[in-house]
Amino acid sequence: MLKNGIYLSLILFLGVMGYFVVNDLFNENSIMLASVVFLVVSVGIFSLTTHFKKKVELVPAQKFINVIYIGLFALYGIAMGLSLVYSPALETAASIRFEGILFLLASGVLLYGLYIFMKRNVLHHV
């Protein structure tokens, strides 16, 4: 139980720090670095999400927080990625589209981790 609580705390910490770092980098027009940081944070959250202990039943609050939190973080990445990929003002910048694709890829990693988490810890009782 303690190990799962530590994983949840690390997921929350990575998500909050990742959001603020990515948002600050994005506001400073360092979009490539922001997309790479978002990808690294997403892979970290994915690895923590998929390593919850199976033998210990998670508290419903842990399940709820994990699903909502990772879902919101993935939606943030999807919104950022789509805004970069389909931005009409940035039609000539192919690198901006690539950075948007990195955001979308990282969001896909998060959603896949969320799917695995839900399959193992949430939906097996239904």
Summary of the structure (lengths in Angstrom):
residues: 126
radius of gyration: 15.7
end to end distance: 22.2
largest distance: 52.2
contacts: 378
relative contact order: 0.16
helix: 84%
strand: 0%
